[in-house]
Amino acid sequence: MKRYPSVTRLDPEARKRVVLDIFTTAHRSYDILNRLLSLRRDIGWRRNTVRRMRFSRTMRFLDIATGTADLAIEAAIRNPLIRVNGIDFARPMLGIGRQKVEALGLSPRIELSCADALELPFPASSFDVSAIAFGMRNIPDKARALREMARVTVPGGQVMVLEMTFAPSWPPFRVVYGFYLRRILPGLARLVTSNAAPYYYLADSIMKFPEPDAFDLLMRQAGLVDVVHHGLTFGATYLHVGRVPPRAIEGE
Ligand SMILES: C[S@@+](CC[C@H](N)C(=O)[O-])C[C@H]1O[C@@H](n2cnc3c(N)ncnc32)[C@H](O)[C@@H]1O
């Protein structure tokens, strides 16, 4: 079986290559495994994120590291007046996303394109909301990714980060969750796919993700205000929400 080194032993360029390799080879099994390994909680976590989105100015949403477009689709269905852009650097993931968007008749409102989260191909203040779901843990330069999100979001708009983290809010759950991530998750993946290596990487990257307060601080350092986090499913996942500072009213 292929093995990936621990995320802490990779420099940013090597880590980017590993992540690209994972998501260009695991794209076919990604959706099924995602449901199985999160015990279907991923659907509820994305819904929770979309329920908190507010659209008022550009009526546009950017889904970064969109993968197979689940968050983009959920946002478009719940907000019929918005248009959505989804970007990802793994073309095979986008290919599956496009099939899903087309099958749902959402192609006129959702556009998926290949791009890097660190260099978003959009002018400043293009979106009411920008979000990234389960993608931030794969990006070594989180500060730069957050600054890019803030740049493309309108003043007063929302920047959202949904991520699995090993910071259970209920202490007894820590032992169960740790055992699940280290032992059960890769074992389950081995049953379903011939290449379980990405799921060892997944467990490793979840366990190394910054704790919620530390990630809030990163968001504030990227210039965001009113930063809060919401623990989901006993803190197996956190949704971080910040706002781009509103512009000072002219003349004040
Ligand atoms: C775990 S998947 C999440 C997909 C989707 N957001 C979801 O909710 O299921 C992570 C995605 O992040 C993408 N990704 C990682 N680093 C990226 C980067 N620097 N730029 C663009 N996409 C990136 C990967 O290609 C992969 O599709």
The ligand as an SDF file (V2000), in Angstrom:
LIG
                    3D

 27 29  0  0  0  0  0  0  0  0999 V2000
  -11.5550   16.8320    1.6430 C   0  0  0  0  0  0  0  0  0  0  0  0
  -11.8440   17.5580    0.0880 S   0  0  0  0  0  0  0  0  0  0  0  0
  -13.2420   18.5860    0.4490 C   0  0  0  0  0  0  0  0  0  0  0  0
  -14.1350   18.7950   -0.7290 C   0  0  0  0  0  0  0  0  0  0  0  0
  -15.4170   19.5480   -0.4630 C   0  0  0  0  0  0  0  0  0  0  0  0
  -15.1810   20.9190   -0.0440 N   0  0  0  0  0  0  0  0  0  0  0  0
  -16.3500   18.8520    0.4930 C   0  0  0  0  0  0  0  0  0  0  0  0
  -16.9940   19.5360    1.2870 O   0  0  0  0  0  0  0  0  0  0  0  0
  -16.4850   17.6290    0.4030 O   0  0  0  0  0  0  0  0  0  0  0  0
  -10.5280   18.7020   -0.0100 C   0  0  0  0  0  0  0  0  0  0  0  0
  -10.3780   19.3760   -1.3560 C   0  0  0  0  0  0  0  0  0  0  0  0
   -9.4460   20.4280   -1.2240 O   0  0  0  0  0  0  0  0  0  0  0  0
   -8.7730   20.5670   -2.4520 C   0  0  0  0  0  0  0  0  0  0  0  0
   -7.5740   21.4010   -2.2230 N   0  0  0  0  0  0  0  0  0  0  0  0
   -6.6050   21.1950   -1.3080 C   0  0  0  0  0  0  0  0  0  0  0  0
   -5.6850   22.1860   -1.3660 N   0  0  0  0  0  0  0  0  0  0  0  0
   -6.0990   23.0500   -2.3310 C   0  0  0  0  0  0  0  0  0  0  0  0
   -5.5780   24.2710   -2.8540 C   0  0  0  0  0  0  0  0  0  0  0  0
   -4.4340   24.8120   -2.4120 N   0  0  0  0  0  0  0  0  0  0  0  0
   -6.2660   24.8950   -3.8320 N   0  0  0  0  0  0  0  0  0  0  0  0
   -7.4140   24.3570   -4.3190 C   0  0  0  0  0  0  0  0  0  0  0  0
   -7.9550   23.1930   -3.8710 N   0  0  0  0  0  0  0  0  0  0  0  0
   -7.3060   22.5440   -2.8800 C   0  0  0  0  0  0  0  0  0  0  0  0
   -8.5030   19.1330   -2.8550 C   0  0  0  0  0  0  0  0  0  0  0  0
   -8.1870   19.0140   -4.2180 O   0  0  0  0  0  0  0  0  0  0  0  0
   -9.8350   18.4720   -2.4590 C   0  0  0  0  0  0  0  0  0  0  0  0
  -10.7360   18.4240   -3.5350 O   0  0  0  0  0  0  0  0  0  0  0  0
  1  2  1  0
  2  3  1  0
  2 10  1  0
  3  4  1  0
  4  5  1  0
  5  6  1  0
  5  7  1  0
  7  8  2  0
  7  9  1  0
 10 11  1  0
 11 12  1  0
 11 26  1  0
 12 13  1  0
 13 14  1  0
 13 24  1  0
 14 15  1  0
 14 23  1  0
 15 16  2  0
 16 17  1  0
 17 18  1  0
 17 23  2  0
 18 19  1  0
 18 20  2  0
 20 21  1  0
 21 22  2  0
 22 23  1  0
 24 25  1  0
 24 26  1  0
 26 27  1  0
M  CHG  2   2   1   9  -1
M  END
$$$$
